[in-house]
Amino acid sequence: MRFECDYLVIGTGIAGLTFAKEVAPFGRVVMLTKQHIENSATNEAQGGIASVIDAADTFESHIEDTMTTGRGICHQDAVEICVKDGPARINELISLGTKFTRRKDEPAALDLGREGGHSARRIVHAADATGREMVRALTESVRVLDSVCIYEQYMAVNLIVPNRESASRCCKGVYALDKNTGEIHTFLSPVTVLATGGLGKVYLYTSNPDVATGDGIAMGYRAGAKVANMEFFQFHPTILYHPEAKSVLISEAVRGEGGILRNLEGEAFMEKYHERRELAPRDVVARAIDDVLKRTGDDHVWLDVTHLDSDFVRERFPNIYATCQKYGIDITKEWIPVVPGAHYSCGGLVTDTFGQTTIAGLFAVGEVACTGLHGANRLASNSLLEGLVFAHRAATLLLEAPPARMGFDDVPDWCVGDAIPSDENVVVSQDWDEIRRFMWNYVGIVRSNRRLERARRRHAMLQDEIAEYYWKYVITSDLLELRNISTVAHLIITCAQLRQESRGLHFTSDYPGENTNFKKDTVIARYDD
């Protein structure tokens, strides 16, 4: 079947929902999500949104903190836009009914947390389930709009870019798999917005939900869009270490409120690695824990909040407290076992400050995009802010300068060809596991030339196998996700090999210092224009 609309949005996290809400009064919007509307990384976000709210805080301070954390390659214009637009976007969420946590002593004022890398308290939060509350408010505001049609259980397959090998390439929509029927439908639009989130599932251990398989970046790259800074992958320092736990994040805010990292001997170790100790940027904390684990051979370290007031801990972190209780850990009395895990990609599809990619008609907002905000390392809680600000800017641009109408007669419907149902699904699960394991071991927190080359060789063999499988068998969502994590693995490895220095999130033992020759973005593309 063929569907036409004015705005096609792929993804239902904070960026996709924000964009859809803002353009809905001016045209028909179709939203595709490969699971359910609430299945997004936004929904899992605990800490909050960084924004200058307190009168004692300043835009200049937030800008400086962001630029410092980004290790010299943040784009100044993107940082200034994002920081200065933050308060307006927070107020917009509040007007939608988002219930952020308020101060007990001054109920009219927002309670502001502090996280690593920030020089002031500026983290707006809803207890420790900020993302869930924002998704609730945004979803409710979008669901009531008659002009918005949401297709759940629809997974994008490929972008429709008929002239993808040309410098004048233009996106006209997407082919999408109806996971319930197995049919592939054609969705056509002059505006396609990728809001597909991140790619943490390319790694063995991650805080990300199962949907985070890099779909948008992979599709954009295959269609000819430029990609940048994929070597900068942020590993969250504290993922719950428990045999029954899966992707349970222990928020940055726990350390922001005074949590102490200890080795298995009980020794607090962060003062040996950074002057800010537990409030050091995430890359520093993650590498410190990784170093402790490698030196000791231990499986985890401890995060200790038992010295904090127990009532404060339960009130400030109700979801973390309840989740740990479920696994038999009372965090007011016991230390929390934690390990680092893949968390956030600072790279993505290259965009300008309005979300426009290098393909006409194709926009990218949120984690799928590389706006230049994060540089070599993301400052904590800037990600939700980025999704809000640049989704708003993309919508504003398109409403001020609507895209020209285009014809879709040159777009064929999907052809199954000679593809047959697979009786070898074990190949998909085997390749998936192998990619995630070698990415963790060779392209993880600490890298080297030898490890990266090992990863490249193993990936090259798998790429051929995955391509053969893709063209031979009928498409399934598992196969599509495997294909996408394979593509983003290739992009991460390629960018990591190009950057012969250590900067921000990219640390290699062969080049342990920063090099001014690499004080720039790493930009790659499938086609030469």
C-alpha positions as CSV (number, residue, x, y, z in Angstrom):
1,M,0.0,0.0,0.0
2,R,1.0,3.6,-0.6
3,F,0.5,6.4,2.0
4,E,1.1,10.1,1.4
5,C,1.5,12.8,4.0
6,D,2.9,16.3,4.5
7,Y,5.4,15.3,7.3
8,L,6.7,11.8,7.8
9,V,8.3,11.2,11.3
10,I,10.2,8.0,12.1
11,G,10.5,7.6,15.8
12,T,8.5,8.6,18.9
13,G,11.0,9.8,21.4
14,I,11.2,13.4,22.6
15,A,12.5,14.8,19.3
16,G,9.9,13.0,17.1
17,L,7.0,13.9,19.4
18,T,8.1,17.5,19.7
19,F,8.3,17.9,15.9
20,A,5.0,16.2,15.2
21,K,3.2,18.4,17.8
22,E,4.5,21.6,16.3
23,V,3.8,20.9,12.6
24,A,0.4,19.1,13.2
25,P,-1.7,22.2,12.8
26,F,-0.3,22.8,9.4
27,G,-0.5,19.4,7.6
28,R,-1.0,15.7,7.8
29,V,1.6,13.9,9.9
30,V,2.4,10.2,9.9
31,M,4.6,8.8,12.7
32,L,6.2,5.3,12.5
33,T,7.5,3.5,15.5
34,K,8.9,0.0,15.3
35,Q,7.4,-1.0,18.7
36,H,5.0,1.1,20.7
37,I,5.0,4.8,21.1
38,E,6.4,4.7,24.6
39,N,9.4,2.4,23.6
40,S,12.2,4.9,23.2
41,A,15.4,5.9,24.9
42,T,13.7,9.1,26.1
43,N,11.3,7.0,28.1
44,E,14.2,5.4,29.9
45,A,16.0,8.7,30.7
46,Q,16.4,9.2,34.4
47,G,18.5,12.3,35.2
48,G,16.8,15.2,33.4
49,I,17.3,18.2,31.1
50,A,20.1,20.7,31.5
51,S,18.9,24.3,31.3
52,V,19.8,27.6,32.9
53,I,16.8,28.2,35.3
54,D,18.4,29.4,38.5
55,A,19.0,33.2,38.7
56,A,22.6,32.5,39.9
57,D,23.3,30.4,36.8
58,T,24.3,31.9,33.4
59,F,24.1,30.9,29.7
60,E,27.8,31.6,29.6
61,S,28.5,29.1,32.3
62,H,26.4,26.4,30.6
63,I,28.1,27.1,27.3
64,E,31.5,26.9,28.8
65,D,30.8,23.6,30.6
66,T,29.5,22.2,27.3
67,M,32.5,23.4,25.3
68,T,35.0,22.2,27.9
69,T,33.4,18.7,28.0
70,G,33.4,18.5,24.2
71,R,37.2,18.9,24.1
72,G,37.5,21.6,21.5
73,I,35.3,20.4,18.7
74,C,31.8,21.5,19.7
75,H,30.2,23.8,17.2
76,Q,29.9,27.2,19.0
77,D,26.7,28.2,17.1
78,A,25.0,24.9,18.0
79,V,26.0,25.2,21.6
80,E,24.8,28.8,22.0
81,I,21.5,28.1,20.2
82,C,20.8,25.0,22.4
83,V,21.7,26.6,25.7
84,K,19.9,29.9,25.1
85,D,16.7,28.2,23.8
86,G,16.6,25.8,26.7
87,P,14.4,27.8,29.2
88,A,11.7,28.4,26.5
89,R,11.5,24.7,25.7
90,I,11.3,23.8,29.4
91,N,8.4,26.2,29.8
92,E,6.7,24.7,26.8
93,L,6.9,21.3,28.4
94,I,5.4,22.7,31.6
95,S,2.6,24.3,29.6
96,L,1.8,20.8,28.2
97,G,1.4,19.5,31.7
98,T,4.8,18.0,32.4
99,K,5.2,17.6,36.1
100,F,8.7,18.4,37.0
101,T,9.9,18.0,40.6
102,R,9.5,21.2,42.6
103,R,11.4,22.5,45.7
104,K,9.9,21.6,49.0
105,D,10.9,25.0,50.5
106,E,9.6,26.9,47.5
107,P,6.9,24.9,45.6
108,A,6.8,27.4,42.8
109,A,10.4,26.8,41.9
110,L,11.8,23.8,40.1
111,D,14.1,21.5,42.0
112,L,17.5,21.6,40.2
113,G,19.9,18.7,40.3
114,R,23.6,18.7,39.5
115,E,25.5,16.2,37.4
116,G,29.1,15.6,36.3
117,G,30.7,18.3,34.3
118,H,28.3,21.0,35.3
119,S,29.5,24.0,37.4
120,A,26.0,24.7,38.7
121,R,22.7,23.1,39.6
122,R,20.7,23.2,36.4
123,I,19.2,19.7,35.9
124,V,15.4,20.0,35.6
125,H,14.0,16.6,36.5
126,A,10.8,14.6,37.4
127,A,12.2,12.6,40.3
128,D,14.4,10.0,38.6
129,A,12.0,9.2,35.8
130,T,12.2,12.5,33.8
131,G,12.0,10.9,30.4
132,R,8.9,8.9,31.2
133,E,7.1,12.0,32.4
134,M,8.0,14.0,29.3
135,V,6.9,11.2,27.0
136,R,3.6,11.0,28.9
137,A,2.9,14.7,28.4
138,L,4.1,14.8,24.8
139,T,2.3,11.6,23.8
140,E,-1.0,12.9,25.3
141,S,-0.7,16.1,23.5
142,V,0.0,14.3,20.1
143,R,-2.6,11.6,20.4
144,V,-5.5,14.0,20.5
145,L,-4.5,15.7,17.2
146,D,-6.7,14.5,14.3
147,S,-3.9,15.4,11.8
148,V,-1.4,12.9,13.4
149,C,-1.6,9.3,12.5
150,I,0.6,6.9,14.5
151,Y,1.6,3.5,13.1
152,E,3.0,1.3,15.8
153,Q,4.9,-1.9,15.0
154,Y,6.1,-0.4,11.7
155,M,9.9,-0.6,11.1
156,A,11.6,1.5,8.5
157,V,13.5,-0.5,5.9
158,N,15.2,2.0,3.6
159,L,14.8,5.7,2.8
160,I,13.4,6.4,-0.7
161,V,16.1,8.4,-2.4
162,P,15.8,7.6,-6.1
163,N,19.0,9.6,-7.0
164,R,21.1,8.6,-4.1
165,E,24.4,8.5,-6.0
166,S,23.9,12.1,-7.2
167,A,24.9,15.2,-5.4
168,S,21.4,16.4,-5.9
169,R,19.9,13.5,-4.0
170,C,16.5,14.0,-2.5
171,C,14.5,11.9,0.0
172,K,10.8,11.1,-0.8
173,G,9.9,8.9,2.1
174,V,10.5,5.4,3.4
175,Y,9.7,1.8,2.9
176,A,8.4,0.3,6.1
177,L,7.7,-3.2,7.3
178,D,4.4,-3.9,9.0
179,K,5.7,-6.3,11.7
180,N,2.2,-7.8,12.2
181,T,1.6,-8.8,8.6
182,G,5.2,-9.0,7.1
183,E,4.1,-6.6,4.3
184,I,6.3,-3.7,3.2
185,H,4.4,-0.4,2.6
186,T,5.5,2.8,0.8
187,F,5.2,6.0,2.8
188,L,5.7,9.2,0.7
189,S,6.3,12.7,1.9
190,P,8.3,15.9,0.9
191,V,9.6,15.9,4.4
192,T,11.1,12.9,6.2
193,V,12.3,13.3,9.8
194,L,14.5,10.7,11.3
195,A,14.0,10.7,15.1
196,T,15.1,7.1,15.6
197,G,17.4,7.6,18.6
198,G,20.7,5.8,19.3
199,L,22.6,2.6,18.7
200,G,23.6,1.2,22.1
201,K,22.6,-2.3,21.1
202,V,25.7,-2.5,18.9
203,Y,27.6,-3.1,22.1
204,L,27.3,-6.1,24.4
205,Y,26.5,-4.1,27.5
206,T,24.3,-1.0,27.3
207,S,21.8,1.1,29.1
208,N,19.7,1.5,25.9
209,P,16.4,-0.2,25.3
210,D,16.2,-2.9,22.7
211,V,15.0,-0.5,20.0
212,A,18.3,1.3,19.9
213,T,19.9,-0.4,16.9
214,G,21.0,2.7,14.9
215,D,18.3,2.4,12.3
216,G,18.2,6.1,11.3
217,I,22.0,6.5,11.0
218,A,22.3,3.3,9.0
219,M,19.5,4.2,6.6
220,G,20.8,7.7,6.2
221,Y,24.3,6.5,5.4
222,R,23.2,3.9,2.9
223,A,21.1,6.7,1.2
224,G,24.2,8.9,0.8
225,A,23.9,11.3,3.8
226,K,27.1,12.4,5.5
227,V,27.9,11.0,8.9
228,A,30.3,12.5,11.5
229,N,32.0,11.7,14.8
230,M,30.9,8.1,15.2
231,E,34.1,7.3,17.2
232,F,32.7,9.3,20.1
233,F,30.5,6.9,21.9
234,Q,29.7,7.6,25.5
235,F,29.8,4.8,28.0
236,H,27.7,5.4,31.1
237,P,29.9,4.7,34.1
238,T,27.1,3.0,36.2
239,I,24.9,0.3,34.9
240,L,23.5,-2.1,37.6
241,Y,25.6,-5.3,37.7
242,H,23.2,-8.2,38.5
243,P,22.7,-11.5,36.7
244,E,18.9,-10.9,36.3
245,A,19.1,-7.2,35.5
246,K,19.0,-5.9,31.9
247,S,20.0,-2.4,30.9
248,V,19.3,-0.9,34.3
249,L,20.8,2.5,34.5
250,I,21.9,4.1,37.8
251,S,21.6,7.8,37.0
252,E,24.4,10.3,36.8
253,A,22.4,12.2,39.4
254,V,23.2,9.6,42.0
255,R,26.8,10.7,41.9
256,G,25.7,14.3,41.5
257,E,24.0,14.1,44.9
258,G,27.0,12.7,46.6
259,G,27.3,9.0,45.6
260,I,30.9,7.6,46.0
261,L,32.5,5.0,43.8
262,R,34.5,2.3,45.6
263,N,36.5,-0.7,44.6
264,L,35.7,-4.1,46.0
265,E,38.0,-3.4,48.9
266,G,35.9,-0.4,49.8
267,E,38.4,2.2,48.8
268,A,37.1,5.4,47.1
269,F,39.2,5.7,44.0
270,M,38.0,8.7,41.9
271,E,40.3,11.2,43.5
272,K,43.2,9.4,41.9
273,Y,41.8,10.1,38.4
274,H,40.3,13.6,38.5
275,E,40.1,16.6,40.7
276,R,36.3,16.6,40.5
277,R,36.2,12.9,41.6
278,E,32.7,11.5,41.1
279,L,31.6,14.7,39.4
280,A,34.2,14.4,36.6
281,P,32.9,14.1,33.0
282,R,31.5,10.7,32.2
283,D,34.3,9.6,29.9
284,V,36.8,10.1,32.8
285,V,34.6,8.2,35.2
286,A,34.0,5.3,32.8
287,R,37.7,5.0,32.0
288,A,38.6,5.1,35.7
289,I,36.2,2.2,36.5
290,D,37.5,0.3,33.4
291,D,41.0,0.8,34.7
292,V,40.1,-0.5,38.1
293,L,38.4,-3.5,36.7
294,K,41.3,-4.3,34.4
295,R,43.9,-4.0,37.1
296,T,42.0,-6.0,39.7
297,G,40.2,-8.5,37.5
298,D,37.0,-7.7,39.4
299,D,33.6,-7.9,37.7
300,H,32.3,-4.6,39.1
301,V,32.8,-1.7,41.5
302,W,30.5,-0.3,44.1
303,L,28.4,2.9,44.1
304,D,27.8,4.0,47.7
305,V,24.9,6.3,48.9
306,T,24.5,4.8,52.3
307,H,26.1,7.9,53.9
308,L,23.2,10.0,52.5
309,D,19.9,10.5,54.4
310,S,17.8,7.5,53.7
311,D,14.6,9.5,53.3
312,F,16.3,11.8,50.8
313,V,17.6,8.9,48.8
314,R,14.1,7.2,48.6
315,E,12.5,10.5,47.7
316,R,15.1,11.7,45.2
317,F,15.5,8.4,43.5
318,P,12.3,6.5,43.9
319,N,12.5,4.4,40.7
320,I,16.2,3.5,41.2
321,Y,15.4,2.6,44.9
322,A,12.4,0.4,43.8
323,T,14.3,-1.3,41.0
324,C,17.3,-2.2,43.2
325,Q,14.9,-3.4,45.8
326,K,13.5,-5.8,43.2
327,Y,16.9,-7.3,42.9
328,G,17.4,-7.6,46.6
329,I,19.5,-4.4,47.1
330,D,18.5,-1.7,49.6
331,I,20.5,1.2,48.4
332,T,20.0,3.1,51.7
333,K,21.9,0.3,53.5
334,E,23.9,-1.5,50.8
335,W,26.4,-0.5,48.1
336,I,25.2,-0.8,44.5
337,P,27.2,-3.1,42.2
338,V,27.9,-1.2,38.9
339,V,29.8,-1.5,35.6
340,P,30.1,0.9,32.6
341,G,27.8,0.3,29.6
342,A,27.2,1.8,26.2
343,H,25.0,4.8,26.6
344,Y,25.0,7.6,24.0
345,S,26.3,8.4,20.5
346,C,27.7,11.9,20.1
347,G,28.0,11.2,16.3
348,G,25.3,10.7,13.7
349,L,23.9,12.2,10.5
350,V,25.5,15.6,9.8
351,T,22.9,18.3,10.1
352,D,22.8,22.1,10.2
353,T,21.2,24.0,13.1
354,F,17.7,23.4,11.7
355,G,18.1,19.6,11.5
356,Q,18.6,19.5,7.7
357,T,20.8,16.6,6.7
358,T,23.0,16.6,3.5
359,I,20.0,15.0,1.6
360,A,17.3,17.4,0.5
361,G,14.0,16.7,2.2
362,L,15.6,14.6,5.0
363,F,15.9,15.9,8.5
364,A,17.4,14.3,11.6
365,V,16.7,15.3,15.2
366,G,17.8,13.9,18.5
367,E,20.5,11.3,19.0
368,V,20.4,10.2,15.4
369,A,21.8,13.6,14.4
370,C,25.3,15.2,14.7
371,T,24.5,18.9,15.3
372,G,27.9,19.8,16.7
373,L,26.5,20.3,20.2
374,H,28.4,17.5,21.9
375,G,31.8,17.6,20.2
376,A,34.0,14.8,21.5
377,N,31.9,14.2,24.6
378,R,28.4,14.9,25.7
379,L,27.8,17.0,28.8
380,A,25.3,15.2,31.1
381,S,21.6,15.9,30.4
382,N,22.3,18.0,27.2
383,S,20.8,15.2,25.1
384,L,17.1,15.7,26.0
385,L,17.7,19.5,25.6
386,E,19.1,18.9,22.1
387,G,16.1,16.8,21.1
388,L,13.7,19.5,22.2
389,V,15.6,22.5,20.7
390,F,16.5,21.1,17.3
391,A,13.1,19.4,16.7
392,H,11.5,22.8,17.5
393,R,13.9,24.6,15.0
394,A,13.3,22.0,12.3
395,A,9.5,22.6,12.7
396,T,9.9,26.3,12.7
397,L,12.0,26.3,9.5
398,L,9.5,24.1,7.6
399,L,6.6,26.2,8.7
400,E,8.3,29.4,7.6
401,A,9.5,28.0,4.4
402,P,7.3,25.0,3.4
403,P,8.9,22.5,1.1
404,A,7.9,22.5,-2.6
405,R,5.4,20.0,-3.7
406,M,7.0,17.0,-5.4
407,G,5.8,14.1,-7.6
408,F,6.0,10.5,-6.5
409,D,5.4,8.8,-9.8
410,D,9.1,7.8,-10.0
411,V,8.8,5.8,-6.7
412,P,8.1,2.1,-7.2
413,D,6.5,0.0,-4.5
414,W,8.6,-2.6,-2.8
415,C,9.4,-5.7,-4.8
416,V,10.0,-8.9,-2.9
417,G,11.6,-10.5,-6.0
418,D,12.9,-14.1,-5.5
419,A,13.2,-13.8,-1.7
420,I,12.1,-16.8,0.3
421,P,11.3,-17.3,4.0
422,S,14.3,-18.2,6.0
423,D,14.9,-21.5,7.8
424,E,18.2,-20.3,9.2
425,N,17.3,-17.6,11.7
426,V,20.2,-18.9,13.9
427,V,22.5,-17.0,11.5
428,V,20.9,-13.7,12.5
429,S,21.3,-14.3,16.2
430,Q,24.8,-15.6,15.8
431,D,26.0,-12.6,13.7
432,W,24.2,-10.2,16.1
433,D,26.0,-11.7,19.1
434,E,29.4,-11.7,17.3
435,I,29.2,-8.0,16.3
436,R,28.2,-6.9,19.8
437,R,31.0,-8.9,21.4
438,F,33.8,-7.7,19.2
439,M,32.6,-4.2,19.4
440,W,32.7,-4.4,23.2
441,N,36.1,-6.0,23.3
442,Y,37.9,-4.1,20.5
443,V,36.0,-0.8,20.0
444,G,34.9,-0.1,23.6
445,I,36.1,2.3,26.3
446,V,39.8,1.9,25.6
447,R,41.0,1.1,22.0
448,S,44.2,0.5,20.1
449,N,45.3,0.1,16.5
450,R,45.5,-3.6,16.9
451,R,42.1,-4.0,18.4
452,L,40.5,-1.7,15.8
453,E,42.1,-3.7,13.0
454,R,40.8,-7.0,14.5
455,A,37.3,-5.5,14.6
456,R,37.6,-4.3,11.0
457,R,38.6,-7.8,9.7
458,R,35.9,-9.6,11.6
459,H,33.3,-7.1,10.5
460,A,34.3,-7.4,6.9
461,M,33.6,-11.1,6.9
462,L,30.2,-10.7,8.6
463,Q,29.2,-7.9,6.2
464,D,29.3,-10.2,3.2
465,E,27.3,-12.8,5.0
466,I,24.6,-10.3,6.2
467,A,24.3,-8.8,2.7
468,E,23.8,-12.3,1.1
469,Y,21.2,-13.1,3.8
470,Y,19.4,-9.8,3.3
471,W,19.0,-10.3,-0.5
472,K,18.1,-14.0,-0.3
473,Y,15.5,-14.1,2.4
474,V,12.2,-12.4,3.1
475,I,12.8,-9.4,5.4
476,T,12.1,-9.6,9.1
477,S,12.6,-7.0,11.8
478,D,15.4,-9.1,13.3
479,L,17.2,-9.1,10.0
480,L,16.8,-5.4,9.6
481,E,18.2,-4.7,13.0
482,L,21.1,-6.9,12.3
483,R,21.8,-5.1,9.1
484,N,21.6,-1.8,10.8
485,I,23.9,-2.6,13.7
486,S,26.4,-4.0,11.2
487,T,26.3,-0.7,9.3
488,V,26.8,1.4,12.4
489,A,29.6,-0.9,13.6
490,H,31.3,-0.2,10.3
491,L,30.9,3.5,10.8
492,I,32.3,3.5,14.4
493,I,35.3,1.4,13.4
494,T,36.0,3.6,10.4
495,C,35.8,6.8,12.3
496,A,37.9,5.4,15.2
497,Q,40.7,4.3,12.8
498,L,40.7,7.8,11.2
499,R,41.2,9.6,14.5
500,Q,44.8,9.0,15.5
501,E,44.7,10.7,18.9
502,S,42.8,10.5,22.2
503,R,40.1,13.1,22.6
504,G,37.0,13.0,24.7
505,L,35.2,9.7,24.4
506,H,37.7,8.3,21.9
507,F,40.7,6.9,23.9
508,T,43.4,4.9,22.2
509,S,46.5,3.5,23.9
510,D,48.5,4.1,20.7
511,Y,47.8,7.8,20.7
512,P,47.2,8.8,24.3
513,G,47.2,12.6,23.9
514,E,45.3,15.1,21.9
515,N,46.6,16.2,18.5
516,T,45.7,19.6,17.0
517,N,45.7,18.1,13.5
518,F,42.5,16.2,14.6
519,K,40.7,19.2,16.3
520,K,37.9,18.8,13.8
521,D,34.9,16.5,13.0
522,T,35.5,13.1,11.4
523,V,33.1,13.1,8.4
524,I,32.5,10.2,6.1
525,A,30.0,9.4,3.4
526,R,29.1,6.4,1.2
527,Y,29.3,8.3,-2.0
528,D,31.8,11.0,-3.3
529,D,30.0,14.1,-4.5
